[in-house]
Amino acid sequence: MRVTLEHEAEQEMLVAAEYYNEQQNGLGTDFLDEVDDATDAIGRAPLRHGFYGRPIRSIALKRFPYRLLFAVETDRVVVVAVMHLHRRPGYWKHRLS
């Protein structure tokens, strides 16, 4: 299934990658690779991942303290947040329509 990122989620991902690259050269690329791996896993089997709070499902990144929060629609999966696990839970809820 096709996976898309909402604008806000994409911005969160890019800001995090930039931060990690500032900490260590190449670490931001590692972060983006993990996001890609997670979106691939979502696309292959979106219903396999548990609910974070209906209708939102989530997948955790393995190496970084982030979750991708996503909604499964008829013809695609929409990532609504690339959420840091230790900051402001629930900040993304206004993005749901």
C-alpha positions as CSV (number, residue, x, y, z in Angstrom):
1,M,0.0,0.0,0.0
2,R,1.2,3.5,-0.8
3,V,2.5,5.5,2.3
4,T,2.5,9.3,2.3
5,L,3.7,11.7,4.9
6,E,1.6,14.8,5.8
7,H,3.5,18.0,5.5
8,E,3.9,18.4,9.3
9,A,5.2,14.8,9.7
10,E,7.7,15.4,6.9
11,Q,8.9,18.6,8.6
12,E,9.3,16.8,11.9
13,M,11.4,14.1,10.1
14,L,13.6,16.6,8.5
15,V,14.2,18.6,11.6
16,A,15.1,15.5,13.5
17,A,17.5,14.4,10.8
18,E,19.2,17.8,10.8
19,Y,19.5,17.6,14.6
20,Y,21.1,14.2,14.5
21,N,23.5,15.3,11.7
22,E,24.6,18.2,14.0
23,Q,25.3,15.7,16.8
24,Q,27.3,13.3,14.5
25,N,28.0,13.4,10.8
26,G,25.9,10.8,9.1
27,L,23.6,10.1,12.0
28,G,20.8,12.1,10.4
29,T,21.1,9.8,7.3
30,D,20.8,6.8,9.6
31,F,17.6,8.3,11.1
32,L,16.1,8.8,7.6
33,D,17.1,5.3,6.7
34,E,15.1,4.0,9.7
35,V,12.1,6.1,8.8
36,D,12.3,4.6,5.3
37,D,12.5,1.1,6.8
38,A,9.5,1.8,9.0
39,T,7.4,3.2,6.1
40,D,8.3,0.2,4.0
41,A,7.0,-2.1,6.9
42,I,3.9,0.0,7.1
43,G,3.2,-0.3,3.4
44,R,3.7,-4.0,3.4
45,A,1.3,-4.7,6.3
46,P,-0.4,-1.6,7.8
47,L,-2.9,-3.5,9.9
48,R,-0.1,-5.5,11.6
49,H,0.8,-2.5,13.7
50,G,-1.1,-1.8,16.9
51,F,-3.3,1.1,17.7
52,Y,-1.8,4.1,19.4
53,G,-5.3,5.5,19.9
54,R,-8.0,4.6,17.4
55,P,-7.9,5.2,14.4
56,I,-4.2,5.9,14.7
57,R,-1.6,3.1,14.5
58,S,2.1,3.3,15.2
59,I,5.5,1.8,14.6
60,A,8.5,2.5,16.7
61,L,11.9,3.2,15.2
62,K,14.5,0.7,16.4
63,R,17.5,2.9,17.1
64,F,15.9,6.3,17.7
65,P,13.3,7.4,20.3
66,Y,10.6,8.1,17.7
67,R,7.3,6.6,16.5
68,L,5.6,7.0,13.2
69,L,1.9,7.6,13.8
70,F,-0.3,6.7,10.9
71,A,-3.9,6.2,9.7
72,V,-4.9,3.5,7.2
73,E,-7.2,4.8,4.5
74,T,-8.9,2.9,1.7
75,D,-6.1,3.3,-0.9
76,R,-3.2,4.6,1.2
77,V,-1.6,5.0,4.6
78,V,-1.0,8.5,5.9
79,V,1.8,9.3,8.4
80,V,0.4,12.1,10.5
81,A,3.4,12.5,12.9
82,V,7.0,11.5,13.3
83,M,6.8,11.8,17.1
84,H,9.6,12.0,19.6
85,L,8.8,9.6,22.5
86,H,9.8,12.0,25.2
87,R,8.1,15.2,24.1
88,R,4.6,16.6,24.3
89,P,2.4,13.5,23.8
90,G,-0.8,14.3,21.9
91,Y,0.5,17.4,20.2
92,W,-0.4,15.9,16.8
93,K,-4.1,15.2,17.5
94,H,-5.3,18.4,15.8
95,R,-4.0,17.0,12.5
96,L,-6.7,14.4,12.3
97,S,-9.7,15.3,10.2
